[in-house]
Structure formats: C-alpha cells, structure tokens
Amino acid sequence: MTARPKDSYSGAEWEKVGGDGRDPRSEAMFRGATKVSLDDKGRMVMPTRYRERILERGHGKLVITVDRDQCLLLYPLPDWEEIERKLMNLPSLNPQARRLQRLMVGHATDLELDGHGRLLLTPELREFAGLDRHGMLIGQGNRFELWDEVRWNGRRDLWLQGEEAGASDLPSELDSLSL
C-alpha cells in the first residue's frame, strides 16, 4: 500500500468546494427587489444582505455593463469572466454577435465595493440607464439588474398587464413550468 501525500486527504481540494461541500456557484445567489439611492457622486450603497455573498464570490469585485432593456447588469467578477468568454467566442462575422459584444463587453466596467459597501457608477452608465437618484436593484440569480426606479415600475406594470392578456406568446420551454 502506498502512502498518499498529506495534502490529498482534504486541504486545498476541500477549499475548492467549500466547508459544507456545496459549490457556491451552483446556488442562486441574489434575489429580491430593493430600492437603492445614488448620491451626488454616483455612488450606490450595496444592500447589506448581498455584501457578504459579493465578498465571498468575487472578493468585492464586480463588473457592470449595459443591457438592451435600458438597465445595467451587475456581476461578481468570476461570473462576468465566464459570460465575457462566451461572448468573445461568438462568431465575429455575425453582425448580431458583434453588436452584443460591442454593447456588453464594450461598456463593461470594473467596480469594487469600498469600505462602506458603496459602488461608484460612471456617468456614462448612469446616463444609459437613466439613473439619477432612485433606483431598483433586482436580484437575478448570479447577477443584479439595476434600473431607474420610475422605468422599472413602468416596465413591471407593463409586464404584469401582458400576463393578464394571456401567456400564449411564451416560449415552449416555459409550457411545463409550474410556479
């Protein structure tokens, strides 16, 4: 019988998975809708309930970019790096793929939580999303959507009205979904 190296029993390999054996990337991390405010400098305080997960997942580093719905998408850095790889592997001769790369990667901005749990949003990104003072932070599993509060309320109301009109335009993948 050959002896195993000491570190192969747990050590470094155990750290890759986590103390309780679950892979933190496989869990829905961010959920809920939260009102947020921006100060005069464009800083937004990240709600306390998300900070620990952001520190755990990305060491406080995030990436923010634009979305076609005129909101901003906010990812922990490791999750963004995976998305960015997928985007950059799209066919470069496909005009739709190039537009998506230009929008999402072209506007991607690195952010870091400061000592007070704030993120500084660039003027360009605030302008794109129409963010002035009041926003809505919407948890979407591995990312957040950041909306201007008035725009979010309007879109949400439209989406809810659309559901009342019927769900016949839903993709077939959602036919078997039971909520």
Sequence and secondary structure as in RCSB ss.txt:
>XXXX:A:sequence
MTARPKDSYSGAEWEKVGGDGRDPRSEAMFRGATKVSLDDKGRMVMPTRYRERILERGHGKLVITVDRDQCLLLY
PLPDWEEIERKLMNLPSLNPQARRLQRLMVGHATDLELDGHGRLLLTPELREFAGLDRHGMLIGQGNRFELWDEV
RWNGRRDLWLQGEEAGASDLPSELDSLSL
>XXXX:A:secstr
     GGGSSHHHHHHH TTS  GGGS  EEEEEEEEB TT EEE  HHHHHHHHHHHTTEEEEEE TTSSEEEE
EHHHHHHHHHHHHTS TT HHHHHHHHHHTTT EEEE  TTSEEE  HHHHHHHT SSEEEEEEEES EEEEEHH
HHHHHHHHHHHHHHH STTS GGGTT   
